[in-house]
Amino acid sequence: MTRKIIIDTDPGQDDAVAILLAFGAARGEQPELEILGLTSVAGNVPIDFTTRNCLMLCELADRTDVPVHQGAEAPLQRKLVTAEHVHGPTGIDGIDRPEPTTKVAGENAAQFIVDTVMNTDDVTLCTLGPLTNIAKALELEPAIVGRIPELVLMGGGHFAGGNITPMAEFNVFVDPQAAAAVFESGLKLVMMPLDVTHKAISTPPRIDAFRQLGTAPGAAVAGMLDFYHRYDIERYGAEGGPLHDPCVVAYLLEPELFSGREVNVSVETESRLCMGATVVDWWRATRREPNCVVMSEVDADGFYTLLVDRIRRLG
């Protein structure tokens, strides 16, 4: 059965790979995914760049029929924090593509999410960046909670700690109030934290497998990862960097690649030292009811095999 999805994103090279993975899975006589739209949010870079990157990726995948809706330019209550030091000033440095010629759709991201969910059955939300647009959609129409079968997010950390502060992962740290609203909403959540993504390392042979596809999308993925992981290699001292956001789409395609536990997750919104931390009650210390499936393990070889296979379909 083809799964209908909306991708909420702040591209980011790893977001870009996730989007191309989804477009590849939407190809063929029996597509695995139907992409109803992309919604941009400020995060890795400001909103003008994240929106531009969504449009560019639609053109790269020859999917200009997929609408791009521009979303929040700032978090709910905080000043925007960005990550050009990781992603470069455009967010997807390492890709050699012309500026997009397609335009954004007129409806803002939060309203598009509400309208689509309320008028279409079984729409899964895939969130790859800060959760600002989702929190705004929940505020506009709380009834969407009962119509969304699953929200799969990249964000947070548990045993792995954080990557923007010692305790906080970037996507949650950028807008902790939005993340808290989502985790408290009653939505069925699946979380891909740093604990998983740091086990999905883009080693040189894995990056080269994309380059060897001999296609424009394959070359784009290889170029972006070459640029993106220079920072992680220096920071972590590993032979490659973690590939975060594609874990969300990979889970929709082959959930057996991942394993985890249903637990309670709360988001810290007040602490000076721990702002944006995801407090994962792995051992049920609080006895609070579980509200999220938190993944902890990934079959990294199977994950990269899936990525290469689906991106190959883009030609």
N, C-alpha and C positions, 0 to 999 in steps of 0.2 A: 504494500500500500504506500502511495506517495504521501509523504508528510509535509504539511503546509507550515512554513516558518516565516517569521520576520527576524531580520538580523539587525540588532541595535549595536552601533559600533563607532569607534574613534580611530580609524586606521592611521598609524601603526602598521609596521611590517608584519607582525604576527597576525593582526586583524586581517591584513590583506591576504595572507596565505589561507586563513580560515574562510574568507569570502570566496576565494578561487576554488577551494575544496568544495564548498557548497554549490557553486556553479557547475563544477564537474559532476557532482552527484545529481544535479538536475538535468543532465544530458542523457540521451539514449531513448530507446523505445519504452523502457520501463523506468522512468526517473524515480530516484529515491526521495528527492525533495522537490517541493514547489516553493520558490522564493517569492513571497508576496510583496516584499519591499525591503529596502535598506533604510534605516533611520540613523542619522548622524548625531553625535554628541561631542561636546568639547571634552578633551581628556589628554591623550598623548600630545596633541597639538591643538591650537584653537579651532573653533567651529568652521571657519572658512576653509581651512586645510582638510579637516576630516570630511567635510561635504565634498570638496573637490576630489579627494582620494576615492570616495565611494563612486563618484561618477566615472573616474578614470578606470577603476576596476571593472565596472559594468561594460565599458567600452573594450577593455582588454579581453574580456570573456565573451564579447559579442552578445551581450544581454542588455542592450539599451532599452528593452521593453520593461525591465524591472524598475519601478519608480524609486527615486531617492528623495526622502523627506528630511529636511533639515530640522535639527532639534535644538536642545538647550545649549546656549553659549556660555553658561556659567553654572556652578553647583547651586543647590537650593539656598544655602546660607553662607557659603564660604567663598573666598577668592579662589579663582581657578589656579591650579597647579598643573604644569605641563611637563613633558619629558623629552624635549628636543635634544638633550644631552645623550639620550639613548637612540632616538629615532631619526635625528637630523631635523632641520628646520621645516621640511615638508611633511614629515611623519613617515614617508615611505621612500626616503633616500635609498639609492641603490637600484632604482628602476628607471629605465630610459624610455619614457613615453611622452607623446605630445599632450598638451593641455586638453582636457575634455571639451567637447563641443555640445554635449547634451546638457540640459538644464534640470534643476531641481523641480520636483512636484510642488504644487502650491500649498497643500495642507501641511501644517507643522507636524512634527514627529509624534508628539503625544496624542494629538487628535486623530492622526492616521492609525495609531495603534488601537485606540478606543474604537473607532469606526470599523476597522477591519475585524477586530475580535468580536464585536457585538453583532456583526453581520455575516461572519464566516465561522463555521464549526471547526473546532479542534485546531486552533492556531498555536503552535509552539513558539515561544519567544527565546531567541538566542542572544544573550547579551555579552558583548566582548569588551565593554568599557565601563565608565561610571554609570550608575543606575538612575541618573537624573530624569531621563525621559520616561522611564517606567514609573518612577514615583509620581511624576506629573500626570501620567495616564491614570494611575490609581486614584489620584485626587479628583480628576475629571469624572471618572466613572468607576466607583468601587465594584460594581457588578462584574467587571471583567475577570475578577478573581475566580468566579464560578464557571467561566467559559474557557479558561486557559488550561489545557491538560498538563502542561509542564513549562517551567522556565529553567533553562540550563545556562549557567553563568560561569564566566571565568572571573575569579576574584578570591581574595582572602588567602589565608594561610593558617596552619595549625602548628604542627611540630616544626615546620620550616620557617616560622616567623614571618617577617616582612621583607619587602624589597625597596621601599621608598623611605621607611623608617625601620628601626629594629623590630617593630611589632606589626606594622601595617603594610598590606599589599597595595599597589598603586591605585587600582580601580576603585577600591573601597575608600582609600584615604582621600581621593579627590572629592568625593561627595558622601561622607559617612551618614549624613542625615537621610539621603535618598536610599542608601543601602539598608539602613535600619528600617525605613518604611517598607521596603520590599520584604525583608526577612520577617517582619511582624504582620504582613498582609494576609497570610493564609494561603498564598500561592504554593503550589507544589514545586519545590526547588531542588535542583541538582547543582552542586557547586564543584567546580574544577579549581582547586587551590594550588598554591605554589608547591605544595607537597607532591602533587602529581606532575605539574608542568616541568619541574626541575628534574624529573626522571625521563623526560622526552627531549633528549639533547640532540641538537643539530650538528652532528660531527661532519667533518669535511666529506667523507664518502656519502653521507646521507644528502648533503647539499648537492654534491656532484650528480646524484641520481636525477635531480630535477633538471640540471643543465643538460644531461645526456638525452632528455626527451626530444631535444632539437626543435622546440616550439617556442613561440613568444611567451606564453604563460610560464613554461618551464624555466626559460631564461630569466624572466622577471622574478620568479620565486628565488632562484639561485642568487641573483644579484642583490635582492633585498636582504636575504639571510646572510650573505657575505658582509654586507654593511652592518646589519643589525647586531650580529654576534661579536663584532670586534669589541664592543663594550662589555659584554658578558664574559668573554674569554679573559679579558684583562681583570675584570672584577672577581670572578670566581676561580680563575686559574685552571679551568677545565679545557678540554679540547674542542668544545663547542658551547653554544648557549641554549637555554631552555626555550621551547616553543610553546607559548601559552595558549593563545586563543583557538588554534585549530582543534584543541582537545574538546571544545564545546561541540563542534560540528561532527568530529569523529565519534563522539558518544552517540549522537543521533543515528549514525550509520552502522556502527558496530559497538554497541554498548558492552559487549563481552570483553572488549579490550581493557575495561576499567573495573575496579572494585573499590568498595568503600563501605560506609556505615550510615544509617539513618540516625541523626543526632539533633540536638538543639544548638542553634547558632544565634548569638546576639552580636550586635555591632556597637563598639565603644564610640560614643559621640561627645564625651565630656572631658576625658583625661588629657592632660597636657602631654604626657609621655606616650600614651597608648591610643591616641586619637585614630580612629579608623581600623582598629584591630578587630578581627573576627574571633569572638570568644566561642570556641568549639568545645562543647561539653562531650568529649569523646568517651568518657567513662561514666556518664550519667551522674555526675557529682551533684548537680542542682535538682535533679528529678523533674526538670522542666520537660514538657512534651517535645518530641522531635519535630522539627520544622523544615529539615533539609537532609538530603542525601549528600554527604561529603565524601568525595572520592579520595583515595589515598594511594592507589597503585595503578600503573599503566603498563601494558605490554608495548614497550617502545618500538621494537622491531615491527610488530604488527601495525602500530600506529603509522610509522613512516611508509610501510608498504601500502597502506590505505591511501595516504596522501599522494604518493606518486601515481598510483593507479587512477585515482579520480581526476587529478590534474592533467594526466595524459589525455583524458577524454575531451579536454578543451581544444586539442589540436594545435 
